[in-house]
Amino acid sequence: MLIFTPRNNGNPLAKGSTLPPEPMLFIIVIATFIFIFLFAGPIFKVVGKLSYIITESLILAPVMIYLIREKFRWKTVLRLKSIPKPLFFISFLIGISMAVVLDEVDRLIGLMYSMPSEISEAIAESLIIENLGEFLILGIGVIIVTSFSEEILFRGFFQRSLEHHRGVTQAVTTTSIVFALVHFNYWWIIQILILSMVLGVLAWRAESILPSVIVHAVHNGLGLWSANADVGALSFYSWKGHVSPLILISAILLLIWSMKRFYILTVHLHREYEEKTGIDSEIYNERHK
């Protein structure tokens, strides 16, 4: 368990902290996604759906090279820490409920401005599973690799260090805005922003990226499943172009309950922080908003 102590790498109260400087955070994230923006298309044309694994893996290269070269304690900086078993289950529930709620948000936004059909069809086609090989490629790439690589970069490297420089509120908000923008899909920007805010809170609260990885993976997994599911088999889920009210209300209640439960299960992290430092974490965060 990671506890903030004077010798702990990344202690927001310690002098000489070895977290990356703020300008470098933006330089690496922006440079990474300029590279991805320029080469994702050509890579897809050459290797097809295998590009989900290759492109998402490349996201981590600049970060890891920088951290290793500068001799940072990268496991601490990236929030690579285990979590209690109950948090795995609660994170899974948050992922399911968030996916349903965001689906309805997407449908509502689509009433005001919808994604051009050529773009939506291209995205859907890239997620269609036609054989066992594609099942493995898309399953590994979309669900596992994407979730881990993006959470390591954003909720680990970027947000973790921003919390030190700007405090929790600004760190989560800034990370979420950047995360939404670099997806280059402005018809989904609100949905991605909402999801990112939740992911940021979970990573901060647990002091680990694993809960956000689980939620991210569940969200992507359900999206991949819905892209390949028989429309008739999902008739119970929809109602007049929206998510069924019963399912939506159940998802909202589940989300509220699971988020409260998550906070209860992680409260000890903040109590231990206060005991070790003698500083009220809420006061510290308020001063650094």
C-alpha positions as CSV (number, residue, x, y, z in Angstrom):
1,M,0.0,0.0,0.0
2,L,1.4,3.4,-1.0
3,I,1.5,5.8,2.0
4,F,2.7,9.4,1.7
5,T,5.8,9.8,3.8
6,P,8.6,12.3,3.6
7,R,10.8,9.8,1.8
8,N,8.0,8.6,-0.5
9,N,8.6,9.5,-4.1
10,G,5.8,11.8,-5.2
11,N,4.8,13.1,-1.7
12,P,3.0,16.4,-2.6
13,L,4.4,18.0,0.6
14,A,8.0,16.9,0.3
15,K,10.7,19.1,-1.1
16,G,12.6,17.8,-4.1
17,S,9.7,15.5,-5.2
18,T,10.7,13.4,-8.2
19,L,7.4,13.7,-10.0
20,P,7.8,15.0,-13.6
21,P,7.6,18.8,-14.1
22,E,4.3,20.2,-15.4
23,P,5.5,21.4,-18.8
24,M,6.9,17.9,-19.6
25,L,3.5,16.4,-18.9
26,F,1.9,18.4,-21.7
27,I,4.8,18.0,-24.1
28,I,4.8,14.2,-23.8
29,V,1.0,13.8,-24.1
30,I,0.6,16.2,-27.0
31,A,3.6,14.7,-28.9
32,T,2.3,11.2,-28.3
33,F,-1.1,12.0,-29.8
34,I,0.3,14.0,-32.7
35,F,2.3,10.9,-33.6
36,I,-0.8,8.7,-33.2
37,F,-2.9,11.1,-35.2
38,L,-0.4,11.1,-38.1
39,F,0.3,7.4,-38.2
40,A,-2.8,5.6,-36.9
41,G,-4.4,5.7,-40.3
42,P,-1.4,4.4,-42.3
43,I,-0.9,1.7,-39.7
44,F,-4.5,0.6,-40.0
45,K,-4.2,0.4,-43.8
46,V,-1.2,-1.8,-43.5
47,V,-2.2,-4.2,-40.7
48,G,-5.9,-3.7,-40.4
49,K,-7.5,-4.3,-37.0
50,L,-4.2,-5.4,-35.6
51,S,-3.5,-1.6,-35.4
52,Y,-5.6,-1.5,-32.3
53,I,-2.9,-3.4,-30.5
54,I,0.1,-1.7,-32.2
55,T,-1.2,1.9,-32.0
56,E,-2.3,1.7,-28.4
57,S,0.9,0.1,-27.4
58,L,2.9,2.9,-29.0
59,I,1.1,5.3,-26.7
60,L,3.3,4.1,-23.8
61,A,6.6,4.4,-25.5
62,P,7.4,8.1,-25.0
63,V,6.3,8.0,-21.3
64,M,8.3,4.9,-20.4
65,I,11.4,6.1,-22.3
66,Y,11.2,9.4,-20.5
67,L,10.6,8.0,-17.0
68,I,13.4,5.3,-17.3
69,R,15.8,7.8,-18.8
70,E,15.2,10.4,-16.1
71,K,15.3,7.6,-13.5
72,F,11.9,8.2,-12.0
73,R,10.3,5.6,-9.9
74,W,7.8,4.8,-12.7
75,K,5.6,2.4,-10.7
76,T,4.9,5.2,-8.2
77,V,4.5,7.9,-10.9
78,L,2.1,5.7,-12.9
79,R,0.1,4.6,-9.9
80,L,0.8,0.9,-10.6
81,K,-0.5,-0.4,-7.3
82,S,-2.7,-3.3,-6.3
83,I,-6.1,-2.8,-4.8
84,P,-8.3,-4.8,-2.4
85,K,-10.4,-7.5,-4.0
86,P,-13.8,-5.8,-3.2
87,L,-12.7,-2.8,-5.3
88,F,-12.4,-5.0,-8.4
89,F,-16.1,-5.9,-8.1
90,I,-17.3,-2.4,-7.3
91,S,-15.3,-1.0,-10.2
92,F,-16.9,-3.6,-12.5
93,L,-20.4,-2.4,-11.4
94,I,-19.4,1.2,-11.9
95,G,-18.2,0.3,-15.4
96,I,-21.5,-1.4,-16.3
97,S,-23.7,1.4,-14.9
98,M,-21.6,4.1,-16.5
99,A,-21.8,2.4,-19.9
100,V,-25.6,2.4,-19.8
101,V,-25.9,6.0,-18.6
102,L,-23.4,7.2,-21.2
103,D,-25.3,5.3,-23.9
104,E,-28.4,7.4,-23.1
105,V,-26.3,10.6,-23.0
106,D,-25.1,9.7,-26.5
107,R,-28.6,9.1,-27.7
108,L,-29.7,12.5,-26.3
109,I,-26.8,14.3,-27.8
110,G,-27.5,12.6,-31.1
111,L,-30.9,14.3,-31.2
112,M,-29.1,17.7,-31.4
113,Y,-26.2,16.9,-33.6
114,S,-25.4,13.4,-34.9
115,M,-22.2,11.9,-36.1
116,P,-22.0,11.9,-40.0
117,S,-23.0,8.5,-41.3
118,E,-19.7,7.8,-43.1
119,I,-17.8,8.3,-39.8
120,S,-20.1,6.2,-37.7
121,E,-20.1,3.4,-40.3
122,A,-16.3,3.4,-40.5
123,I,-16.1,3.1,-36.7
124,A,-18.7,0.3,-36.6
125,E,-16.9,-1.5,-39.5
126,S,-13.6,-1.4,-37.7
127,L,-15.2,-3.1,-34.7
128,I,-16.9,-5.9,-36.5
129,I,-15.6,-9.4,-35.6
130,E,-15.6,-11.8,-38.6
131,N,-13.5,-14.7,-37.3
132,L,-11.7,-16.0,-34.3
133,G,-8.5,-14.1,-35.2
134,E,-10.4,-10.8,-35.2
135,F,-12.1,-11.8,-31.9
136,L,-8.7,-12.2,-30.2
137,I,-7.2,-9.1,-31.9
138,L,-10.1,-6.8,-31.1
139,G,-10.6,-8.3,-27.6
140,I,-7.0,-7.8,-26.7
141,G,-6.6,-4.4,-28.4
142,V,-9.8,-2.7,-27.6
143,I,-10.5,-4.1,-24.1
144,I,-7.1,-4.8,-22.6
145,V,-4.3,-2.8,-24.4
146,T,-6.4,0.3,-24.8
147,S,-7.6,0.4,-21.3
148,F,-4.2,-0.1,-19.7
149,S,-2.2,2.2,-22.0
150,E,-4.6,5.1,-21.8
151,E,-5.1,4.8,-18.1
152,I,-1.3,4.6,-17.5
153,L,-0.7,7.7,-19.6
154,F,-3.6,9.8,-18.4
155,R,-4.7,8.8,-14.9
156,G,-1.2,7.6,-14.1
157,F,1.5,9.8,-15.6
158,F,-0.5,12.9,-16.4
159,Q,-3.1,13.2,-13.6
160,R,-0.8,11.8,-10.9
161,S,1.8,14.5,-11.5
162,L,-0.8,17.3,-12.0
163,E,-2.2,16.5,-8.6
164,H,1.2,17.4,-7.2
165,H,1.4,20.6,-9.2
166,R,-2.2,21.9,-9.1
167,G,-4.2,19.8,-6.7
168,V,-6.8,17.1,-7.2
169,T,-9.7,19.2,-8.7
170,Q,-7.6,20.9,-11.4
171,A,-5.7,17.7,-12.1
172,V,-8.9,15.6,-12.7
173,T,-10.5,18.4,-14.8
174,T,-7.5,19.2,-16.9
175,T,-6.8,15.5,-17.5
176,S,-10.4,14.9,-18.6
177,I,-10.4,17.8,-21.0
178,V,-7.2,16.7,-22.6
179,F,-8.3,13.0,-22.7
180,A,-11.6,14.0,-24.5
181,L,-9.8,16.3,-27.0
182,V,-7.1,13.8,-28.0
183,H,-9.7,11.2,-29.0
184,F,-10.4,13.4,-32.1
185,N,-14.0,12.5,-32.1
186,Y,-15.9,15.7,-31.2
187,W,-19.4,14.0,-31.5
188,W,-18.4,12.0,-28.4
189,I,-16.5,14.7,-26.5
190,I,-19.1,15.2,-23.8
191,Q,-19.5,11.4,-23.2
192,I,-15.7,10.9,-23.1
193,L,-15.4,13.9,-20.8
194,I,-17.9,12.5,-18.3
195,L,-16.3,9.1,-18.4
196,S,-12.9,10.6,-17.9
197,M,-14.0,12.6,-14.8
198,V,-15.2,9.4,-13.2
199,L,-12.0,7.6,-14.1
200,G,-9.9,10.4,-12.7
201,V,-11.8,10.4,-9.4
202,L,-11.5,6.6,-9.0
203,A,-7.7,6.6,-9.7
204,W,-7.2,9.5,-7.2
205,R,-9.4,8.0,-4.6
206,A,-7.8,4.5,-4.7
207,E,-4.3,5.9,-5.4
208,S,-4.1,3.2,-8.2
209,I,-5.1,3.1,-11.9
210,L,-6.6,-0.4,-11.6
211,P,-10.1,0.8,-10.8
212,S,-10.1,3.1,-13.8
213,V,-8.6,0.4,-16.0
214,I,-11.5,-1.9,-15.0
215,V,-14.2,0.7,-15.7
216,H,-12.5,1.6,-19.0
217,A,-12.2,-2.0,-20.0
218,V,-15.9,-2.8,-19.2
219,H,-17.0,0.3,-21.1
220,N,-14.9,-0.7,-24.2
221,G,-15.9,-4.3,-23.9
222,L,-19.6,-3.5,-23.9
223,G,-19.1,-1.2,-26.8
224,L,-17.4,-3.9,-28.8
225,W,-20.1,-6.4,-27.8
226,S,-22.9,-4.1,-28.9
227,A,-21.2,-3.5,-32.2
228,N,-21.4,-7.2,-32.9
229,A,-24.7,-8.1,-31.2
230,D,-27.9,-9.0,-33.0
231,V,-30.2,-6.0,-33.0
232,G,-33.2,-8.2,-32.3
233,A,-31.5,-9.6,-29.2
234,L,-31.2,-6.1,-27.7
235,S,-34.8,-5.1,-28.3
236,F,-35.5,-5.2,-24.5
237,Y,-32.8,-2.6,-24.0
238,S,-34.2,0.1,-26.1
239,W,-37.5,2.1,-26.0
240,K,-38.4,4.6,-28.7
241,G,-34.8,5.3,-29.6
242,H,-33.7,5.6,-26.0
243,V,-32.5,3.3,-23.3
244,S,-35.4,1.5,-21.6
245,P,-36.5,3.7,-18.6
246,L,-36.4,0.7,-16.2
247,I,-32.8,-0.2,-17.3
248,L,-31.7,3.4,-17.2
249,I,-33.1,4.1,-13.7
250,S,-31.6,0.8,-12.5
251,A,-28.2,1.9,-13.9
252,I,-28.3,5.3,-12.3
253,L,-29.2,3.8,-8.9
254,L,-26.4,1.2,-9.3
255,L,-23.9,3.9,-10.2
256,I,-24.9,6.0,-7.1
257,W,-24.6,3.0,-4.8
258,S,-21.4,1.7,-6.3
259,M,-19.7,5.1,-6.2
260,K,-20.7,5.5,-2.5
261,R,-19.4,2.0,-1.8
262,F,-16.2,2.8,-3.6
263,Y,-15.6,5.9,-1.4
264,I,-16.3,3.8,1.8
265,L,-13.8,1.1,0.7
266,T,-11.1,3.7,0.0
267,V,-11.5,6.0,3.0
268,H,-8.6,4.4,4.8
269,L,-6.2,5.6,2.2
270,H,-6.9,9.2,3.2
271,R,-7.0,8.6,6.9
272,E,-3.6,7.0,6.7
273,Y,-2.4,10.0,4.7
274,E,-3.5,12.4,7.4
275,E,-2.0,10.2,10.2
276,K,1.4,10.0,8.4
277,T,1.6,13.7,7.4
278,G,-0.4,15.4,10.1
279,I,-2.2,17.3,7.3
280,D,-5.9,17.2,6.6
281,S,-6.1,16.0,2.9
282,E,-9.3,17.9,2.3
283,I,-7.7,21.2,3.5
284,Y,-4.6,20.5,1.4
285,N,-6.7,19.8,-1.7
286,E,-8.9,22.9,-1.1
287,R,-5.8,25.1,-0.9
288,H,-4.4,23.6,-4.1
289,K,-7.5,23.8,-6.3
